[in-house]
């Protein structure tokens, strides 16, 4: 498992479509990617309950986010993200493990090299989170880091890190094209408080290509492909975990979205696919690390009042590991977005999940999931 924060390399994921979606040019004012101050916070919960068949009975997580975005001068903008988060794992043997605390803080500087065309970024992972946990608490870290269950916060803490990125967008006929890349360096740290282990993550290179275009007067198509490759992680230890190397497999994330405006409503069909090739441990292939996760959602946002919008959704997720059955989820939910005034807005959403999971060496179990969020956003 990669012990890296979820937001590393953010520019390489989102910048191309952000740039291309702005359209061409514009008048005076700020050239910064974010031209207004925004603050977002709230509360989010996600939990899953497993029927007998697995040793784990339930996994849950709640978090309180803080996201700040602001322009600094004409060409620079800054964003910062951090969480207070708590994870919990309960087993059928009657054991419960919890892990609560701050996560690392993500600080990113964005500089507009050319308006609506090129943006450079410099991101810092500030080690404010709990990076050393006991081996029993690591069960919580492992559970919330699952690519299949996709908890909102997948990592509590690592080490100081730096990521540099560059994004460029260009119009080509009826298409807007975007390309970006980032390079991440993360320092070494001790992931366990009760094991003499030092972990030194490898360098990550991430490249993304994105495209979008209008389809007639009321529809839009968005496409994207992200590739991540890594140098070898190095871990040293003298206890249960001995010294060695691990080279993660190359990862591909493809995404597609179709948006259509229907009167005062918007229909959105979106899907992404995460495909990870097998890595190797001490130069020997680790085929069990190969996996694929496919996720698709259909949303229909309808304005029911001047400041109120309702958005029902249905979703599907398929997890396919290399050598066993994996899992499947079916989801349904409803979100309400309310504009309190010109500066303050709120979103309330809830979802239900049902499905199954088969864990190699552990067994098969049906599962149910619940989730709810309350976001409050301020902008000026």
C-alpha positions, 0 to 999 in steps of 0.5 A: 500500500502506498503511504501517500496523501490523497491530494499529492499531484492535484494540479496534474489531475484537474488543471487541464480541464479547469483551464480549458473550461474557462474559454478564451480570454476575457477582460481585465482583472485578475489572471490568477486561476482562482480570482475570488476568496473561497472557504469551505468546511462542514462534516462528512461521514462514510461507513460500511457494515459487512455481514458475517463471512469476513473478520471485519464487521464495520469500517467507518470514517468521519472528517471535518475539512477546511479548504481555503482558496484565495488570489494573491496579486494578479497572477498568483493564487493559493489553496490550502486543504486539511482535515480533522478525521477519525477512522474506526474498524470493528471486528466480529471478534469484538475488537475495535480500533480507532484513529483520530487526529489531523491529517497532513496539510496541503499547501499549493501555489499557482502562478498563471504564466499566460491567461487561459493557457499555462499555469505552474504550481508548487505544492507542499505536503506539510506533516501536520498529521499522525504519521506514526501509528501502532501496528493495530491502528494501522488496520484503520489506515489500511481499511480507509485507504482501500481503492474499492471503498474510496473513503474521502480521506485515505491517509492521515500523515506522511512526511514533508514533500514537494510537488512541482507541476505545469499545465497547458491548455489550447483550443483546437477547432471545436475542442479544448485540449489540456496537458499537465505533468507533475513531479513529487518528492516525499521525505522518509518517515517512520510509519509504525510507532512500535516497529523500528521501520523507516519508509522512504517513498519513491519519486512520483511522475504524473502526466495528464491529458484532458479534452472537452467540447460542446455538443450542440447548444446544450451538451458538453463532453469531457475526457481525461487520462492520467498516468502515474509512475514511481521509482522504488520505495525503500523500507528499512527495519530490524523487527517483524518488517525487514529491509527491502524495496517495493516498486509500485506498478504504473497507474492509469486513471481514465475519466469521461463525463457527459453533461446536458442541460434540459430546461432548468435541469442538468443531466450528468453521466460520469465514469472513471476507471482506475487500473494499476499494474502489478508492482514488484517487491525486492525485484520480484513481481507482486501480481496480487497488487494488480487491480481495476476499479470502475465507477459510474454515476448518473446525476440529475440536478433540478432547480426547484426554487430560485436558490434551491437545487435537488440532485438525485443520483445512482451509481455503480462500482466494480472492483476487480483484483488480479487473482480473486473476485473483488467486489461490487457496489450499487449506490443511490443518493440525494443532494440539496444545494441551497444558496443562502445569499450571494456569498454563502451556500450550503450542500446537504447530501446522503447516500446508501450503498449495497453490494458484496466483497470477496477478500482473498484468504478471508472470505465473502460477505454482503455489505451495506453502506451509508454516507452523508455530507454537509458542506458550507461555502463562503466566497467573496 
